[in-house]
């Protein structure tokens, strides 16, 4: 209980002392024992506690395990948290934050960003920042995403899924034909509810037989891998 109160106090002190929501982006320190990471492409995190992650625009991050960490989200990025405790998320405009845990989280976000915590909404502490400001002075004065990632250029930019949301039937267009494709659908707890392999396909016509909700569709094709948030109505 003392630990939880301590986490809550830290979150409140951050919001009060940073009323303009101005955060300094730290330089990357990608060491094997945890540290500071700059994420330029869709990624899955399973790291030591207490790390910091700067997420480029247009990137989706899935957090399998990383307690007590802090996340800095550029515009239009997305984070799906499957396991955490005491994390802090700072999000610019039009971001999506999904916390599927029943643990405490603190979110500082612009009003246009969406925060969902389906299992324990009472443990989501949300502050609105207008605007959210990132200070890049420690990393050259500008976002490294503009140089390395060109913001919107993702590895699998030719892949499309439609319709999404879906009533059950949906289509995935890979952009070109692949000899072998592995697909898996999981819920937000990480439980697999369906998987299959396909061969010599460009287009997959799929169906999700599950209750309405948010799911993750993982696709491996060639040397590529995509994880897409799938909404079942």
Secondary structure, DSSP 4 states (H G I P E B T S, - for coil): -HHHHHHHHHHHHHHHHTTT-EEEPPPPB--TT--EEEE-S-EEEE--TT-EEEE-TT-EEEEEE-TT-EEEE-TT-EEEESS-SSEEEEE-TT-EEEE-SSS-EEEEE-TTSEEE-SS-GGGEEEEE-SS-EEE-GGGTSS-THHHHTTTT--TTTT-EEESSSBSSEEEEEEEEEEEEEEEEEE-TTS-EEEEEEEEEEEEEEEE--S-SEEEEEEEEETTEEEEEEEEE-
